[in-house]
């Protein structure tokens, strides 16, 4: 009996050319879309850094039982980086007396601690029942940035809210990479308490409450300007509140 060898059919030249053409077309599409994909990934990484920073600050505030948060740079925005900050330990409390004829001065009588303020800073004097007043000197009587309300009595109880300071050994977290499109953050001012503590800061109390936000919530808007002039600006909103933590929403631009 004769044995017939089976032959494997080969590709024709036309089939090879078609396959090579399809592969080349796919590689071209990948090459075109990769820069845009990489730019979107930079926005995602910036959002993740912010969410991690907010969660870390909230956890540290509870762990250390002291006000902890993020401070953004540059001051006034748009923000491109942040550091972790925490209030110095120790309470500055006592009673305050008005200075005659000086609506921006008050003499402080300390029951605990001493007047040891760092000026310029964001230390605030809060009289019982009054709004925070920025302290502009470290002398006694203190000089204040706004007229103080002494319509009630002298010997008014006060407390000083210390300016949070950078936590040692914690490096600055940069949102924008060295190379790539611009990335910056805007804190929607309508959700932060205007004129009081830290318009460039987000501060958490040990209970998780946001110290300087109206209704205990605010929005961080992360904006990315792509290198392609024809591309729309990418926007990611981070909603933060005292109860549910952080949630992320990417706009469908």
Buried (B, 14 or more C-beta within 10 A) or exposed (E): EEEEEEEEEEEEEEEEEEEEEEEEEEEEEEEEEEBEEEBBEBBBEBBEBBBEBBEBBBEBBBEBEBBBBBBBBEEEBBBBBBBBBBBBEEEBBBBBBBBEEBEBBBBBEBEEEEBEBEEEBBBBBBBEEBEBBBBBEBEBBBBBEEEBBBEEEEEBBBBBBBBBBEBEEEEEBBBBEEEBBEBBBBBEEEBBBEEBBBBBBBBBBBEBBBBBBEEBBBBBBBBBBBEEEEBEEBBBBBBBBBEEEBEBEBEEE
